[in-house]
Each structure stands twice: as C-alpha cells, then as structure tokens.
Amino acid sequence: MVEKKLTILNHTGLHTRPASQFVKTANQFESEITIQKGDASANGKSIISIIALGASKGSEICLRAEGPDEQEAIDALSTLIENKFGEE
C-alpha cells in the first residue's frame, strides 16, 4: 500500500467537476483507491462517495492506493490535486 498526505488547493474543493476528473483518472488504474478525510473515507472510484466527503479548499486528505499499479495511481492523482484540477 502507498499513501500520501495532500491538501486540497483548488478554490472549489472536491465538488462535481474535480471529483469527476479524480474518478476518471482513478479508474485508469487497477489498484483500490481510498481518500481519507478525518474519520471519513471515500472510494476513490465513486463520484458520490468523493462528493460526500465534503473536502473543501484547505482540507487535508490522505490518499491511499493498494494494488499492482499503486505508485502510478498515487503519482497521477497527486499531480491532479497539486495542479488544482486545472482550475487556476
């Protein structure tokens, strides 16, 4: 398992469009992907699960991937988050 702590940087947080981009990217990987925010966790391949987390700008999350391409998944998803989902 690979995990990485990140901060949501984009202005609108993980709302519909960024969550959709996240799921689209996550589904390119075989690994199981989870987002942890406080005591709550979300399936990284489920848009409804991600939106329900309520991760707004400044939220600290822990991204976890487990599977054959876990490092590649973490790298791709981290880049998406760090680049603010192309919003700014």
Backbone torsions as a table, in degrees:
resi	resn	phi	psi	omega
1	MET	NA	140.1	177.1
2	VAL	-119.3	137.9	175.3
3	GLU	-138.3	155.0	-178.8
4	LYS	-148.3	133.9	176.7
5	LYS	-89.7	133.7	-178.1
6	LEU	-138.6	161.4	173.6
7	THR	-115.9	134.4	177.2
8	ILE	-70.8	120.2	-173.8
9	LEU	-104.4	-25.8	-176.1
10	ASN	-69.6	150.7	-171.8
11	HIS	-57.2	-36.2	-173.3
12	THR	-99.2	-1.3	179.8
13	GLY	71.9	-161.5	-178.4
14	LEU	-87.8	64.1	175.6
15	HIS	-85.2	-166.9	-170.4
16	THR	-54.0	-54.3	-176.0
17	ARG	-64.8	-51.5	177.7
18	PRO	-62.1	-37.5	178.9
19	ALA	-63.8	-38.6	177.8
20	SER	-63.7	-43.6	177.3
21	GLN	-62.4	-41.7	-179.6
22	PHE	-61.0	-48.4	-179.1
23	VAL	-63.3	-42.5	179.6
24	LYS	-59.6	-43.4	178.9
25	THR	-69.1	-45.9	-178.5
26	ALA	-59.3	-36.8	-178.0
27	ASN	-72.4	-6.4	175.2
28	GLN	-79.0	-9.6	-176.2
29	PHE	-114.0	150.1	179.8
30	GLU	-78.7	-28.8	-175.8
31	SER	-60.8	153.4	172.3
32	GLU	-78.8	131.6	-176.1
33	ILE	-123.0	131.7	-178.3
34	THR	-131.0	142.2	173.3
35	ILE	-113.4	126.7	178.8
36	GLN	-110.8	129.5	174.5
37	LYS	-133.4	108.4	-175.2
38	GLY	61.5	-127.5	179.4
39	ASP	-88.1	-7.7	-177.2
40	ALA	-96.4	147.5	174.9
41	SER	-134.4	156.0	-177.8
42	ALA	-134.3	147.0	172.7
43	ASN	-72.1	120.6	-176.9
44	GLY	-68.0	-5.5	179.4
45	LYS	-110.2	12.1	-179.5
46	SER	-123.7	112.1	-178.2
47	ILE	-60.6	-39.4	-179.1
48	ILE	-65.1	-42.2	178.6
49	SER	-61.4	-42.3	-178.8
50	ILE	-68.1	-45.9	179.7
51	ILE	-61.7	-38.1	-179.6
52	ALA	-64.1	-21.4	177.4
53	LEU	-63.9	-31.6	-179.0
54	GLY	67.1	40.9	-179.9
55	ALA	-81.2	103.7	-179.3
56	SER	-95.2	176.9	179.4
57	LYS	-55.7	132.9	179.8
58	GLY	91.7	-8.9	178.6
59	SER	-66.7	137.2	175.2
60	GLU	-95.0	129.7	179.5
61	ILE	-126.6	161.9	172.5
62	CYS	-120.4	120.0	-179.4
63	LEU	-96.4	127.8	-179.7
64	ARG	-126.3	140.9	175.2
65	ALA	-136.5	138.9	178.5
66	GLU	-138.0	120.1	179.7
67	GLY	153.7	-172.4	-173.1
68	PRO	-66.6	-23.9	-179.0
69	ASP	-122.4	34.5	-173.5
70	GLU	-59.7	-43.1	-178.4
71	GLN	-65.8	-42.3	178.7
72	GLU	-62.6	-39.4	178.8
73	ALA	-63.4	-47.2	179.6
74	ILE	-61.5	-43.6	-179.3
75	ASP	-61.5	-46.7	-178.2
76	ALA	-65.5	-44.3	-177.7
77	LEU	-71.8	-35.9	176.7
78	SER	-62.8	-43.3	179.1
79	THR	-60.7	-42.3	178.3
80	LEU	-58.7	-46.9	-179.5
81	ILE	-67.5	-46.5	-178.3
82	GLU	-64.7	-28.6	177.2
83	ASN	-89.0	13.8	175.1
84	LYS	58.2	31.3	178.6
85	PHE	56.1	25.8	179.1
86	GLY	70.7	15.6	-176.1
87	GLU	-78.2	-29.4	-173.5
88	GLU	-128.4	NA	NA
